[in-house]
């Protein structure tokens, strides 16, 4: 497992190491090497205790919509109200385009 560590020199002889993926894991030591060794130990102990980082994939809401709309394409080919609505949308878009070019 690769863990990103934020290593900060606080004073002449103090280093703080914090695991970015585990923000509650932070150590302070007298040297850079000691801080890195201590955070490695802390993360190893945490992993032995059963804590881990996993990645999961969730469905994108827009992807779900993309699979739904094709079913409805062409549903209203002879509907006069739908045709008028589309004409109104086109008119409004043309007006917005003209306004933005002016």
C-alpha positions as CSV (number, residue, x, y, z in Angstrom):
1,X,0.0,0.0,0.0
2,X,1.3,3.4,-0.9
3,X,0.3,6.2,1.5
4,X,1.0,9.9,0.9
5,X,2.7,11.6,3.9
6,X,2.8,15.3,4.7
7,X,6.1,15.9,6.4
8,X,6.6,19.3,8.1
9,X,9.6,20.7,9.8
10,X,8.2,22.6,12.8
11,X,11.3,23.7,14.7
12,X,15.0,23.1,14.6
13,X,14.7,19.5,15.9
14,X,11.0,18.6,15.4
15,X,9.3,17.0,12.4
16,X,5.6,16.2,12.1
17,X,4.4,13.5,9.7
18,X,0.8,13.1,8.8
19,X,-0.8,10.4,6.6
20,X,-3.1,12.2,4.1
21,X,-5.4,9.2,3.6
22,X,-5.6,8.8,7.4
23,X,-5.7,12.4,8.8
24,X,-5.9,11.2,12.4
25,X,-2.5,9.4,12.1
26,X,0.1,11.9,13.0
27,X,3.5,11.6,14.7
28,X,6.2,14.0,15.8
29,X,9.9,13.2,16.1
30,X,13.3,14.7,16.4
31,X,14.4,13.9,12.8
32,X,12.9,13.4,9.4
33,X,13.9,9.8,9.4
34,X,12.5,9.1,12.8
35,X,9.2,10.8,11.9
36,X,8.9,8.6,8.8
37,X,9.8,5.5,10.7
38,X,7.2,6.3,13.4
39,X,4.4,7.0,10.9
40,X,5.2,3.8,9.1
41,X,4.9,1.9,12.4
42,X,1.6,3.7,13.2
43,X,0.1,2.9,9.8
44,X,1.3,-0.7,10.0
45,X,-0.3,-1.1,13.4
46,X,-3.5,0.4,12.1
47,X,-3.5,-2.0,9.2
48,X,-2.9,-5.0,11.5
49,X,-6.0,-3.8,13.4
50,X,-8.1,-4.2,10.2
51,X,-8.2,-0.6,8.8
52,X,-7.6,-0.3,5.1
53,X,-8.4,2.1,2.2
54,X,-10.4,0.6,-0.6
55,X,-11.8,2.1,-3.8
56,X,-15.3,1.6,-4.9
57,X,-17.1,2.7,-8.0
58,X,-20.6,4.2,-7.9
59,X,-22.9,4.8,-10.8
60,X,-22.8,8.3,-12.2
61,X,-26.3,9.8,-12.1
62,X,-26.0,11.2,-15.7
63,X,-25.0,7.7,-17.0
64,X,-28.3,6.4,-15.7
65,X,-30.2,9.2,-17.5
66,X,-28.3,8.5,-20.7
67,X,-29.7,4.9,-20.8
68,X,-33.3,6.1,-20.3
69,X,-33.9,8.8,-22.8
70,X,-33.4,6.8,-26.1
71,X,-36.5,4.8,-25.2
72,X,-38.5,7.9,-25.5
73,X,-37.0,9.3,-28.7
74,X,-39.7,9.8,-31.3
75,X,-42.5,9.2,-28.9
76,X,-44.4,12.3,-29.9
77,X,-43.8,12.6,-33.7
78,X,-47.4,13.7,-34.5
79,X,-48.1,15.7,-31.3
80,X,-48.9,19.3,-32.3
81,X,-48.3,20.6,-28.7
82,X,-44.8,18.9,-28.7
83,X,-44.0,20.4,-32.1
84,X,-45.0,23.9,-30.8
85,X,-42.9,23.5,-27.7
86,X,-39.8,22.5,-29.7
87,X,-40.4,25.5,-32.0
88,X,-40.6,27.8,-28.9
89,X,-37.4,26.3,-27.6
90,X,-35.6,27.0,-30.9
91,X,-37.0,30.5,-31.0
92,X,-35.7,31.2,-27.4
93,X,-32.3,29.8,-28.2
94,X,-32.1,32.0,-31.4
95,X,-33.0,35.1,-29.3
96,X,-30.4,34.2,-26.7
97,X,-27.7,33.7,-29.4
98,X,-28.6,37.1,-31.0
99,X,-28.5,38.8,-27.6
100,X,-25.1,37.3,-26.8
101,X,-23.7,38.4,-30.2
102,X,-25.0,42.0,-29.8
